Amino acid sequence: MIISVRGFLGQQQLEAALTGMDLVIIPAGLPRKPGMTRDDLFNKNAGIVRSLCEGIAKCCPNAIVNLISNPVNSTVPVAAEVFKRAGTYCPKRLLGVTTLDVARANTFVAEVLGVDPRDVSVPVVGGHAGVTILPLLSQVSPPCSFTADEISYLTNRIQNGGTEVVEAKAGAGSATLSMAFAAAKFADACLRGMRGDAGIVECSYVASEVTELPFFATKVRLGRGGAEEILPLGPLNDFERAGLEMAKKELAESIQKGVAFMNK
């Protein structure tokens, strides 16, 4: 098989880049620096996402969109509003990429258990920033148990994994290779779903009725049309239920920020 790779540059070539695409991956935006939160990036990155999604609505309205640009909790609502105004919005085709949270959770849990991260699966729900990142440690596969101290340590480290990288790089950027790995993993899952492969399940931040919020990250079954099925949260323990309430409060504010940006 011969694969052709082409490069495009700038707003003037956006339509040429997007025309006819079935899958669009959006990592564009400013990276975080020490002391910055994902929300500090919002105004700049929201404008970038709006512009790119306007191009998608015009040139490839049926494409599945993998949105990585932070803060995902707010940029996904921005993208949804763009598509709604263009008359092209299909909720199951707009997927916020939270795979990096899952990759970190699998790695940190594997370290505690003393096993290979490839043999661990941790559902991570909620959103993609701080306390909105909720690892469901009671649902780890293979089944295992943790002490209260381990649960606290793992939850905190998973929620602050991005900040750990930003501080370690001391101003030289944010997560890059790990984000590229996560983006490629999720894109590959989408492509396999689009091909018709069965049983493709990943966590993603999507339009959802799992909670009262309009967007929420949970496991989804990927198929030809994107997120074909939103899977339920499953049973939560007391620690996770408390974390869910904290996550929902912050998520509601982040979602509203995205909608308000489009209503300026």
Sine and cosine of phi, psi and omega as CSV:
sin_phi,cos_phi,sin_psi,cos_psi,sin_omega,cos_omega
0.00,0.00,0.75,-0.66,0.05,-1.00
-0.99,-0.13,0.83,-0.55,0.01,-1.00
-0.94,-0.34,0.80,-0.60,0.01,-1.00
-0.99,-0.16,0.76,-0.65,0.04,-1.00
-0.90,-0.43,0.81,-0.59,0.01,-1.00
-0.83,-0.55,0.51,-0.86,0.02,-1.00
-0.93,-0.35,0.54,-0.84,0.03,-1.00
-0.72,-0.70,0.47,-0.88,-0.07,-1.00
-0.66,-0.75,0.81,-0.58,0.18,-0.98
0.99,0.13,0.21,-0.98,-0.03,-1.00
-0.85,0.53,-0.54,0.84,-0.07,-1.00
-0.93,0.37,-0.33,0.94,0.01,-1.00
-0.95,-0.32,0.17,0.99,-0.06,-1.00
-0.89,0.47,-0.71,0.70,-0.03,-1.00
-0.89,0.46,-0.64,0.77,0.02,-1.00
-0.90,0.43,-0.59,0.81,0.00,-1.00
-0.94,0.35,-0.56,0.83,-0.15,-0.99
-1.00,-0.08,-0.42,0.91,-0.12,-0.99
-0.85,0.53,0.82,-0.57,0.07,-1.00
0.99,0.12,0.09,1.00,-0.06,-1.00
-0.97,0.24,0.59,-0.81,0.07,-1.00
-0.99,-0.17,-0.44,0.90,0.01,-1.00
-0.68,-0.74,0.81,-0.59,0.02,-1.00
-0.86,-0.51,0.80,-0.61,0.01,-1.00
-0.94,-0.35,0.82,-0.57,-0.06,-1.00
-0.91,-0.41,0.99,-0.13,0.11,-0.99
-0.98,-0.18,0.03,1.00,-0.16,-0.99
-0.88,0.47,0.56,-0.83,0.07,-1.00
0.60,-0.80,0.17,-0.99,0.04,-1.00
-0.97,0.23,0.59,-0.81,0.09,-1.00
-0.99,0.14,0.32,-0.95,0.08,-1.00
-0.97,0.23,0.50,-0.87,0.11,-0.99
-0.85,-0.53,0.25,-0.97,-0.03,-1.00
-0.79,0.61,0.71,-0.71,0.01,-1.00
1.00,0.04,-0.20,0.98,0.00,-1.00
-1.00,-0.05,0.60,-0.80,0.18,-0.98
-0.99,-0.15,0.17,-0.98,0.07,-1.00
-0.88,0.48,-0.54,0.84,0.00,-1.00
-0.93,0.36,-0.45,0.89,0.06,-1.00
-0.88,0.47,-0.41,0.91,-0.02,-1.00
-0.99,0.10,-0.12,0.99,-0.29,-0.96
-0.85,0.53,-0.82,0.58,-0.14,-0.99
-0.86,0.51,-0.67,0.74,0.01,-1.00
-0.93,0.36,-0.77,0.64,-0.09,-1.00
-0.95,0.32,-0.51,0.86,0.04,-1.00
-0.89,0.45,-0.61,0.79,0.04,-1.00
-0.91,0.41,-0.63,0.78,0.04,-1.00
-0.91,0.43,-0.72,0.70,0.00,-1.00
-0.89,0.46,-0.68,0.74,0.02,-1.00
-0.85,0.53,-0.73,0.69,-0.03,-1.00
-0.89,0.45,-0.71,0.71,-0.02,-1.00
-0.92,0.39,-0.63,0.78,-0.01,-1.00
-0.95,0.33,-0.51,0.86,0.12,-0.99
-0.89,0.46,-0.62,0.78,0.06,-1.00
-0.91,0.41,-0.65,0.76,0.04,-1.00
-0.89,0.46,-0.71,0.71,-0.01,-1.00
-0.86,0.51,-0.55,0.84,-0.03,-1.00
-0.99,0.11,-0.66,0.75,-0.21,-0.98
-0.98,-0.22,-0.46,0.89,-0.01,-1.00
-0.50,-0.87,0.90,0.43,-0.13,-0.99
-0.89,0.45,-0.30,0.95,-0.01,-1.00
-0.99,-0.16,0.14,0.99,-0.02,-1.00
-0.95,0.32,0.52,-0.86,0.20,-0.98
-0.99,0.14,0.74,-0.67,-0.08,-1.00
-0.93,-0.37,0.84,-0.55,0.13,-0.99
-0.98,-0.18,0.95,-0.33,-0.08,-1.00
-0.98,-0.21,0.88,-0.48,-0.05,-1.00
-0.95,-0.32,-0.45,0.89,-0.12,-0.99
-0.82,0.57,0.80,-0.60,-0.02,-1.00
-0.99,0.10,0.44,-0.90,-0.05,1.00
-0.99,0.15,0.89,-0.45,-0.07,-1.00
-0.81,0.58,-0.58,0.81,-0.01,-1.00
-0.84,0.54,-0.46,0.89,-0.01,-1.00
-0.95,-0.30,-0.52,0.86,-0.06,-1.00
-0.96,0.28,-0.50,0.87,0.08,-1.00
-0.89,0.45,-0.71,0.70,0.12,-0.99
-0.87,0.50,-0.58,0.82,0.08,-1.00
-0.87,0.50,-0.76,0.65,0.00,-1.00
-0.87,0.50,-0.67,0.74,0.00,-1.00
-0.87,0.49,-0.67,0.74,0.00,-1.00
-0.91,0.41,-0.62,0.79,0.05,-1.00
-0.87,0.50,-0.75,0.66,-0.05,-1.00
-0.92,0.38,-0.58,0.81,0.05,-1.00
-0.88,0.48,-0.70,0.71,-0.03,-1.00
-0.92,0.39,-0.49,0.87,0.01,-1.00
-1.00,0.08,-0.14,0.99,-0.03,-1.00
0.97,0.25,0.39,0.92,-0.05,-1.00
-0.87,-0.49,0.15,0.99,-0.13,-0.99
-0.94,0.33,0.82,-0.57,0.16,-0.99
-0.77,-0.64,0.95,-0.32,-0.13,-0.99
-0.80,0.60,-0.60,0.80,-0.10,-1.00
-0.97,0.25,-0.16,0.99,0.02,-1.00
-0.99,-0.13,-0.01,1.00,0.02,-1.00
-0.94,-0.35,0.93,-0.36,-0.15,-0.99
-0.83,-0.56,0.91,-0.42,0.12,-0.99
-0.98,0.20,0.76,-0.65,-0.11,-0.99
-1.00,0.03,0.92,-0.39,0.03,-1.00
-0.89,-0.45,0.28,0.96,-0.09,-1.00
-0.87,0.49,-0.49,0.87,0.01,-1.00
-0.89,0.45,-0.59,0.81,0.05,-1.00
-0.89,0.46,-0.64,0.77,0.02,-1.00
-0.92,0.38,-0.68,0.73,0.00,-1.00
-0.88,0.47,-0.68,0.74,0.04,-1.00
-0.91,0.41,-0.69,0.72,0.00,-1.00
-0.87,0.50,-0.71,0.70,0.01,-1.00
-0.87,0.49,-0.65,0.76,-0.03,-1.00
-0.92,0.39,-0.75,0.66,-0.07,-1.00
-0.93,0.36,-0.62,0.78,0.05,-1.00
-0.91,0.41,-0.66,0.75,0.02,-1.00
-0.88,0.48,-0.60,0.80,0.04,-1.00
-0.88,0.47,-0.68,0.73,0.01,-1.00
-0.92,0.40,-0.63,0.78,-0.04,-1.00
-0.99,0.13,-0.30,0.96,-0.04,-1.00
0.96,0.28,0.61,0.79,-0.01,-1.00
-0.78,-0.62,0.06,-1.00,0.03,-1.00
-0.97,0.24,0.77,-0.64,0.01,-1.00
-0.84,0.55,-0.46,0.89,0.00,-1.00
-0.94,0.35,-0.24,0.97,0.01,-1.00
-0.99,-0.16,0.13,0.99,-0.06,-1.00
-0.87,-0.50,0.62,-0.79,0.08,-1.00
-0.71,-0.70,0.88,-0.47,-0.01,-1.00
-0.89,-0.46,0.90,-0.44,0.11,-0.99
-0.93,0.38,0.74,-0.67,0.06,-1.00
-0.83,-0.56,0.87,-0.50,-0.13,-0.99
-0.87,-0.50,0.07,-1.00,0.07,-1.00
0.98,-0.20,-0.99,-0.13,-0.03,-1.00
-0.53,-0.85,-0.47,-0.88,-0.11,-0.99
-0.69,-0.72,0.71,0.71,0.06,-1.00
-0.25,-0.97,0.78,-0.62,0.15,-0.99
0.76,0.65,-0.76,-0.65,-0.09,-1.00
-0.93,0.36,-0.21,0.98,0.06,-1.00
-0.96,0.26,-0.26,0.97,0.07,-1.00
-0.99,0.12,0.94,-0.34,-0.10,-1.00
-0.87,-0.50,0.99,-0.15,0.07,-1.00
-0.97,0.25,0.76,-0.65,0.00,-1.00
-1.00,-0.05,0.99,0.11,-0.09,-1.00
-0.94,0.34,-0.29,0.96,0.07,-1.00
-0.97,0.24,-0.20,0.98,-0.04,-1.00
-0.91,-0.42,0.33,0.94,0.00,-1.00
-0.88,0.47,0.64,-0.77,0.12,-0.99
-0.89,-0.46,0.79,-0.62,0.05,1.00
-0.95,0.32,0.42,-0.91,-0.05,-1.00
-0.83,0.56,0.69,-0.73,0.01,-1.00
-0.40,-0.92,0.10,-0.99,0.02,-1.00
-0.75,-0.66,0.43,-0.90,-0.02,-1.00
-0.76,-0.65,0.45,-0.89,0.12,-0.99
-0.97,0.26,0.24,-0.97,0.03,-1.00
-0.87,0.50,-0.63,0.78,0.02,-1.00
-0.91,0.41,-0.64,0.77,0.02,-1.00
-0.91,0.40,-0.64,0.77,0.03,-1.00
-0.89,0.46,-0.70,0.71,0.01,-1.00
-0.90,0.44,-0.72,0.70,0.00,-1.00
-0.88,0.47,-0.75,0.66,-0.06,-1.00
-0.91,0.42,-0.70,0.71,-0.01,-1.00
-0.87,0.49,-0.72,0.69,-0.01,-1.00
-0.89,0.45,-0.67,0.74,-0.05,-1.00
-0.94,0.33,-0.62,0.78,0.04,-1.00
-0.91,0.42,-0.68,0.74,-0.01,-1.00
-0.92,0.39,-0.49,0.87,-0.09,-1.00
-0.92,-0.38,0.33,0.94,0.00,-1.00
-0.87,0.50,-0.63,0.78,0.01,-1.00
-0.91,0.41,-0.66,0.75,0.02,-1.00
-0.90,0.43,-0.61,0.79,0.03,-1.00
-0.86,0.52,-0.67,0.75,0.00,-1.00
-0.94,0.35,-0.71,0.71,-0.01,-1.00
-0.85,0.53,-0.70,0.71,-0.01,-1.00
-0.93,0.36,-0.60,0.80,0.01,-1.00
-0.91,0.41,-0.54,0.84,0.01,-1.00
-0.99,0.14,-0.17,0.99,0.12,-0.99
0.76,0.65,0.76,0.65,0.08,-1.00
1.00,-0.08,-0.09,1.00,-0.05,-1.00
-1.00,0.04,0.10,0.99,0.03,-1.00
0.70,-0.72,-0.15,-0.99,0.02,-1.00
-0.87,-0.50,-0.29,-0.96,-0.02,-1.00
-0.88,0.48,0.78,-0.62,-0.03,-1.00
-0.84,-0.54,-0.91,0.40,-0.02,-1.00
-0.89,0.46,-0.66,0.75,-0.01,-1.00
-0.92,0.40,-0.61,0.79,0.04,-1.00
-0.93,0.37,-0.62,0.78,0.05,-1.00
-0.89,0.46,-0.66,0.75,0.05,-1.00
-0.87,0.50,-0.73,0.68,-0.03,-1.00
-0.91,0.42,-0.67,0.74,0.01,-1.00
-0.89,0.46,-0.69,0.72,0.00,-1.00
-0.91,0.41,-0.64,0.77,0.00,-1.00
-0.89,0.45,-0.70,0.72,-0.02,-1.00
-0.94,0.33,-0.65,0.76,0.03,-1.00
-0.88,0.47,-0.65,0.76,0.03,-1.00
-0.89,0.46,-0.65,0.76,0.04,-1.00
-0.89,0.46,-0.67,0.75,0.04,-1.00
-0.88,0.47,-0.68,0.73,-0.01,-1.00
-0.90,0.43,-0.63,0.78,0.04,-1.00
-0.92,0.40,-0.61,0.79,0.08,-1.00
-0.91,0.42,-0.67,0.75,0.02,-1.00
-0.90,0.43,-0.49,0.87,0.03,-1.00
-0.96,0.27,-0.31,0.95,0.00,-1.00
0.97,-0.26,0.11,0.99,0.04,-1.00
-0.89,0.47,0.59,-0.81,-0.03,-1.00
-1.00,-0.05,0.42,-0.91,0.14,-0.99
0.95,0.32,0.49,0.87,0.02,-1.00
-1.00,0.00,0.96,-0.29,-0.06,-1.00
-0.83,-0.56,0.81,-0.58,0.05,-1.00
-0.65,-0.76,0.36,-0.93,0.14,-0.99
-0.99,0.14,0.63,-0.78,0.01,-1.00
-0.38,-0.93,0.48,-0.88,0.01,-1.00
-1.00,-0.03,0.95,-0.32,-0.18,-0.98
-0.66,-0.75,0.21,-0.98,0.18,-0.98
-0.87,0.49,0.76,-0.65,-0.23,-0.97
-0.46,-0.89,0.47,-0.88,0.13,-0.99
-0.90,-0.43,0.28,0.96,0.02,-1.00
-0.90,0.43,-0.58,0.81,0.12,-0.99
-0.83,-0.56,-0.10,-1.00,0.05,-1.00
-0.97,0.22,-0.13,0.99,0.00,-1.00
-0.98,0.18,0.50,-0.86,-0.01,-1.00
-0.96,0.29,-0.37,0.93,0.03,-1.00
-0.73,-0.68,0.60,-0.80,-0.04,-1.00
-0.26,-0.96,0.62,-0.79,0.05,-1.00
-1.00,0.00,0.77,-0.64,0.08,-1.00
-0.38,-0.92,0.00,-1.00,0.07,-1.00
-0.92,0.38,0.67,-0.74,0.08,-1.00
-0.75,-0.66,0.51,-0.86,0.10,-0.99
-1.00,-0.10,0.86,-0.50,-0.05,-1.00
-1.00,0.01,0.63,-0.77,0.00,-1.00
-0.55,-0.84,-0.34,-0.94,-0.08,-1.00
-0.88,0.47,-0.50,0.87,-0.05,-1.00
-0.97,-0.22,0.16,0.99,-0.03,-1.00
0.94,-0.34,-0.77,-0.64,0.01,-1.00
-0.99,0.15,1.00,-0.02,-0.09,-1.00
-0.96,0.27,-0.44,0.90,-0.02,-1.00
-0.52,-0.85,0.74,-0.67,0.08,-1.00
-0.99,-0.11,0.88,-0.48,-0.08,-1.00
-1.00,0.06,0.51,-0.86,-0.02,-1.00
-0.94,0.35,0.26,-0.96,-0.01,-1.00
-0.93,0.37,-0.53,0.85,-0.11,-0.99
0.99,0.13,0.00,-1.00,-0.05,-1.00
-0.93,0.36,0.70,-0.71,0.03,-1.00
-0.91,-0.42,0.54,-0.84,0.11,-0.99
-1.00,0.05,0.02,-1.00,-0.08,-1.00
-0.87,0.48,-0.66,0.75,0.00,-1.00
-0.88,0.48,-0.68,0.73,-0.03,-1.00
-0.95,0.32,-0.59,0.81,0.05,-1.00
-0.90,0.44,-0.65,0.76,0.05,-1.00
-0.91,0.42,-0.66,0.75,0.03,-1.00
-0.90,0.44,-0.58,0.81,0.02,-1.00
-0.89,0.45,-0.66,0.75,0.00,-1.00
-0.91,0.42,-0.65,0.76,0.06,-1.00
-0.90,0.43,-0.67,0.75,-0.01,-1.00
-0.89,0.46,-0.70,0.72,-0.05,-1.00
-0.90,0.44,-0.62,0.79,0.00,-1.00
-0.88,0.47,-0.73,0.68,-0.01,-1.00
-0.95,0.32,-0.60,0.80,0.02,-1.00
-0.88,0.47,-0.66,0.75,-0.01,-1.00
-0.85,0.53,-0.66,0.75,0.01,-1.00
-0.92,0.38,-0.65,0.76,-0.02,-1.00
-0.92,0.38,-0.64,0.76,0.03,-1.00
-0.90,0.44,-0.70,0.71,0.00,-1.00
-0.89,0.45,-0.57,0.82,0.03,-1.00
-0.88,0.48,-0.66,0.75,0.03,-1.00
-0.91,0.42,-0.69,0.72,0.01,-1.00
-0.90,0.43,-0.68,0.74,-0.02,-1.00
-0.89,0.45,-0.59,0.81,0.04,-1.00
-0.85,0.53,-0.64,0.77,-0.02,-1.00
-0.98,0.19,-0.23,0.97,-0.02,-1.00
-0.98,-0.19,0.13,0.99,0.00,-1.00
-0.90,0.44,0.00,0.00,0.00,0.00
